[in-house]
Amino acid sequence: MAKVGVVLCGCGVYDGSEIHEAVITLLALDRAGVEIVCMAPNIPQMHVVNHLTGDVVEGENRNVLVESARIARGAIRDLAEVNANELDAVIIPGGFGAAKNLCDFAVAGSDCQVNPDLSCLVQSMVAAKKPVGALCIAPAPLAKILGEIAPEVTIGSDAATASALEGMGAKHIDCPVDCCVVDKQHKLVTSPAYMLAGRISEAAAGIEKAVAELLALL
C-alpha cells in the first residue's frame, strides 16, 4: 500500500489550511486506497484570523500542529519527525497558512523564507524521484524550495502571483480550475483549487485530478 504524506498548516482558509481543499484531498487519497500520513510544523501561527469577520485577532496565539490536528482528527505528526524515506508521495493543500505558516510568501513575496522542515522534506522527496503535489497557493513554497530546477507549477491565472513564483525560479503555467499541471520531469503536480474556484465542486474537480495524477507518478 502506498503511503502519502499530507502537509497541513493550521485550520481555516485565512490563517491555516483551506479546510475544503484538505478534506477533498484526504477523501481522494482514501478512496484510492493509500495510507495517509498527516503532518504539520510544530510552530506558532503567523497570526490568528476571525473567520467570521476576516479580522486579525490581536493577542491570540495558536499552534500550527495543534490546529491542524482538528482536520486530521488527531492523527497527525510533527513535520520535523517525518522522513522522506517512509513516504511514497507528498501533497500540500492550500489556504493562506501555506503562505503564512509554511513560508512567509504572504508578506515577503519572492523573497520569502520556507519552513526548514518542509524544505528538507520536499528536497528529499524530489531527490528520491518521489511525487510532490501542491494546491492553491501552496506552489509558492514549492517554487522557493525548488527554484534552482525551474519546476513547472500553477496557481491558476493570477498574473501577479504567477510573476512572484517565476521570480523564485519556477515556470508558471496558466491552468483552469478543473485541471492540474504535471511536471513529469520532476514529478510535481499542482492545481489552482480556490485560487480560482467559486464553489466547492469546482475545487474538487481539480484536486481529484491532481491526486490521481500524483498517484499515477508512483
C-alpha positions in Angstrom: 0.0 0.0 0.0 1.4 3.4 -1.0 1.9 5.9 1.8 1.2 9.6 1.1 2.0 12.5 3.3 -0.4 15.4 3.6 1.2 18.6 4.9 -1.3 20.8 6.8 -0.6 24.3 8.1 -3.4 25.1 10.5 -7.2 25.1 10.3 -9.0 27.7 8.3 -8.5 29.4 5.0 -7.3 32.8 6.3 -4.6 31.6 8.7 -4.2 27.9 8.0 -5.1 25.0 5.7 -8.2 25.6 3.5 -10.5 23.0 5.0 -12.4 22.1 1.9 -9.1 21.5 0.0 -7.7 19.5 2.8 -10.8 17.3 3.2 -11.2 16.8 -0.6 -7.5 15.7 -0.7 -7.9 13.3 2.2 -11.0 11.8 0.7 -9.5 11.4 -2.8 -6.5 9.7 -1.2 -8.6 7.4 1.0 -10.8 6.4 -2.0 -7.6 5.5 -3.8 -6.7 3.1 -1.0 -3.5 4.7 0.1 -2.2 5.1 3.6 -2.3 8.8 4.7 0.2 10.4 6.9 -0.9 13.9 8.0 1.8 16.2 9.3 2.3 19.9 10.2 5.0 22.0 11.7 5.0 22.4 15.4 5.3 26.2 15.4 3.2 29.2 16.2 0.8 30.5 13.6 1.8 33.8 11.9 -1.4 35.2 13.4 -5.0 34.2 14.2 -7.9 35.4 11.9 -11.5 35.6 13.0 -13.1 33.7 10.1 -16.5 35.4 10.7 -15.1 38.9 10.2 -11.8 38.4 8.4 -10.0 40.5 11.0 -6.8 39.5 12.7 -7.4 38.8 16.4 -4.8 40.7 18.4 -3.1 39.0 21.3 -4.3 35.5 20.4 -1.8 32.8 19.6 -2.3 29.3 18.2 0.0 26.4 17.3 0.0 25.1 13.7 0.3 21.5 14.6 -2.5 21.7 17.2 -4.8 23.5 14.8 -4.0 21.1 12.0 -5.0 18.2 14.3 -8.6 19.4 14.0 -8.6 18.5 10.4 -6.7 15.2 10.9 -9.0 14.1 13.8 -5.9 14.0 15.9 -4.0 11.5 13.7 -1.1 13.8 12.8 2.6 14.0 13.3 5.2 16.8 13.7 6.6 17.6 10.3 10.1 17.6 11.8 9.8 13.9 12.7 8.7 12.7 9.2 11.3 11.3 6.9 11.0 11.1 3.1 12.2 7.5 3.3 8.9 6.4 4.8 6.7 8.1 2.2 5.9 7.4 -1.4 4.5 10.9 -2.2 3.6 14.2 -0.5 0.8 16.7 -1.2 0.2 20.1 0.3 -3.3 21.6 0.3 -3.6 25.3 0.1 -5.1 28.1 2.3 -3.3 31.2 3.4 -1.5 29.2 6.0 0.7 27.8 3.2 1.8 31.3 2.6 1.9 32.4 6.2 3.0 29.4 8.2 4.8 27.1 5.8 6.6 30.1 4.5 6.2 33.9 4.6 5.3 34.4 1.0 2.2 36.4 2.1 4.4 39.2 3.4 7.7 38.7 1.7 6.7 37.6 -1.8 9.5 36.1 -3.9 12.0 36.9 -1.1 10.2 34.5 1.3 11.8 32.0 3.6 10.4 28.5 3.8 10.0 26.4 7.0 13.2 24.3 7.1 11.5 21.0 7.9 9.2 21.4 4.8 12.2 22.4 2.7 14.1 19.3 3.8 11.2 17.0 3.1 10.4 18.4 -0.3 14.1 18.4 -1.4 14.5 14.8 -0.1 11.3 13.7 -2.0 12.4 15.3 -5.2 15.9 13.9 -4.9 14.4 10.4 -4.5 12.2 11.0 -7.5 9.1 10.7 -5.4 6.0 12.7 -6.4 5.1 16.0 -4.7 1.8 17.9 -5.1 0.6 21.3 -4.1 -2.7 23.0 -4.3 -4.0 26.6 -4.5 -1.2 28.9 -3.1 0.9 26.0 -1.8 3.0 26.0 -5.0 4.6 29.2 -3.6 6.8 27.4 -1.0 7.4 24.7 -3.6 8.7 27.3 -6.1 11.1 28.7 -3.4 12.4 25.3 -2.4 12.9 24.0 -6.0 13.6 27.3 -7.9 17.0 26.1 -9.0 15.5 23.3 -11.1 12.8 25.6 -12.6 9.8 23.5 -11.8 6.6 23.8 -13.8 3.7 24.8 -11.5 0.4 26.6 -11.5 -1.6 28.8 -9.2 -4.3 29.3 -11.8 -4.1 32.5 -13.8 -3.4 35.4 -11.4 -0.6 37.4 -13.1 0.9 39.0 -10.0 1.2 35.7 -8.1 2.5 33.9 -11.2 5.1 36.6 -11.6 6.2 36.2 -8.0 6.6 32.4 -8.5 8.7 33.0 -11.6 10.8 35.4 -9.6 11.7 32.4 -7.4 12.8 30.4 -10.4 9.6 28.4 -11.2 7.9 28.3 -14.6 4.3 29.2 -14.2 1.7 27.6 -16.5 -1.9 29.0 -16.6 -4.4 26.4 -15.7 -8.2 26.3 -15.3 -9.8 25.3 -12.0 -10.8 21.8 -13.1 -7.4 20.8 -14.3 -3.8 20.4 -13.0 -0.3 20.9 -14.3 2.1 17.9 -14.2 5.8 18.4 -14.3 6.7 14.9 -15.4 10.5 15.5 -15.3 10.4 16.4 -11.6 7.2 14.5 -10.7 5.4 17.6 -9.5 1.6 18.1 -9.6 -0.2 21.4 -9.0 -3.8 22.6 -9.3 -5.4 26.1 -8.7 -8.3 24.9 -6.3 -9.6 28.0 -4.5 -7.2 30.4 -6.3 -9.9 30.1 -9.0 -12.8 28.1 -7.6 -16.1 29.8 -6.8 -17.7 26.7 -5.2 -16.5 23.5 -3.6 -17.4 21.3 -6.6 -15.1 23.4 -8.8 -12.2 23.0 -6.3 -12.9 19.3 -6.0 -12.7 18.7 -9.8 -9.1 19.9 -10.0 -8.0 18.5 -6.7 -9.3 15.0 -7.6 -7.4 15.1 -10.9 -4.3 16.3 -9.1 -4.4 13.4 -6.7 -5.0 10.9 -9.5 -2.0 12.3 -11.4 0.1 12.3 -8.3 -0.6 8.6 -7.7 0.0 7.8 -11.3 3.6 9.1 -10.9 4.3 6.5 -8.2 
